[in-house]
Amino acid sequence: MNNSRFSMRVIHRYLGFFLAGIMAVYAISGIVLIFRDTDFLKTEKTEEVKIAPHVKNELVGKELGIRKYQFEREEGDVVYFRNGDYNRETGVAHIKTKELPYILDKMTHLHKATTDDPLYWLNVFFGVSLLFFVISAFWMYLPKTKAFKTGLLYSLGGLILTLILLFV
């Protein structure tokens, strides 16, 4: 029993040091992602794209690959949509986007990685490591001590707060 407690503490300590940099990146990018629906830290970029001329209003968004296409108005040969315009005669569209700086954009990609992305393995490793931290934290103190019992109450409080915020 004493040996397993010591082993858990050692693994917890060194894994924690190893993951400190990864946790910092995840924390910063997670905070930035909270503001993804705002212009916080973003710069505007205008891109010119050529598609087929004479595309119907309702198909312009699909042709340009705009997920949230929102038609606004039409003046002559120019179709105006949210964040851009499309010239029906020439097929030229101007699209305004707002992007995070390169480094922050790459960092936020950590949270969006899918199984097709090499970052997938980092996300799995990080998730399993965090789960290990949760479990190994209970090996830090003897179950009969006041610190352990207080720690259980704090853990329960954190779990309840998270569930309340998830379902409210």
Secondary structure, DSSP 8 states (H G I E B T S, - for coil): -HHHHHHHHHHHHHHHHHHHHHHHHHHHHHHHHHTTTS-TT-EEEEEEEE--TT--HHHHHHHHT-TT--EEEEETTEEEETTEEEETTT-EEEEEEEE--HHHHHHHHHHH--TTSTHHHHHHHHHHHHHHHHHHGGGSS-TTSHHHHHHHHHHHHHHHHHHHHHH-
